[in-house]
Amino acid sequence: MDFDISHLLNQWEYQAGQVVARRFKAKDGREKIQLRLDLGLLQMNAEGRPDGKRPFGHASIFEHYRARLQKYVAAHDSSDEGFKLNVEDCTRLQLEALQYHHRYVCLLQLGDYAAVIRDAGRNLAVFDFVTKHAEHEEMAWSLQQFRPQLLMILTRARAAQALDTEDYASAVREVEEGVESIRTFFHEHARAEAADTSGEVQSLQNWLEEIRARRPLSPKERLERALSDAINSEDYERAAQVRDALRNLRPAE
């Protein structure tokens, strides 16, 4: 068996600071995703658990622990009080979440926004699960500290979906809500000073400005801009015409 993958790496250059990913169909018919790294590449399944394993007979470690919780609740009068995740449990969930992180980063680059939302939403559910059931708060924080990054990626996917259909209003709303959710996270964890200085917030705000700049103007906005231009150039006859046009616009416009 030839273990050397140099020929693959030589045909696919690594680009520092960029997510370099590709999607393809393997010999078994399943779709795979590869992520190019500086020293090699990662390969993962496009569906299901990224490494293709079924831990404890479940689709994922997360599903395994959810099943354990359901069994616990059934045995304790429909209450989850007392169900706890220890250090090993939290570590397993964190390592699995990292697999999904690698995949949704690639999927975002590949433009599969629905799959990004699927995987990112799944990891958010894992974060919430660990936060609720971890034995100690520091165990939960080992995952929660990555929530701003996850929220940023989820926001980008949702807004990009809207932009694909030229729904600029929805895209703007998604980014605004994403920024607010990240700020709320920092405030809830007594890190208010990071709310405006975090890289995630700044990245989304910069993108929001780009979206607003690209958004086509409404008829009313075009007339308002034309009015401003006419006044600035002292073309008062043109300004009067534009004012009349603005008055005649229907409210919806």
Secondary structure, DSSP 8 states (H G I E B T S, - for coil): -----HHHHHTS---TTS--EEEEE-TTS-EEEEEEETTEEEEEESSSSTT---GGGSSSHHHHHHHHHHHHHHHTTT--TT--B-HHHHHHHHHHHHHHHHHHHHHHHHT-HHHHHHHHHHHHHHHHHHHHHBSSHHHHHHHHTTHHHHHHHHHHHHHHHHHHTT-HHHHHHHHHHHHHHHHHHHHHTT-GGGTTTSHHHHHHHHHHHHHHHHS---HHHHHHHHHHHHHHTT-HHHHHHHHHHHHHS-TT-
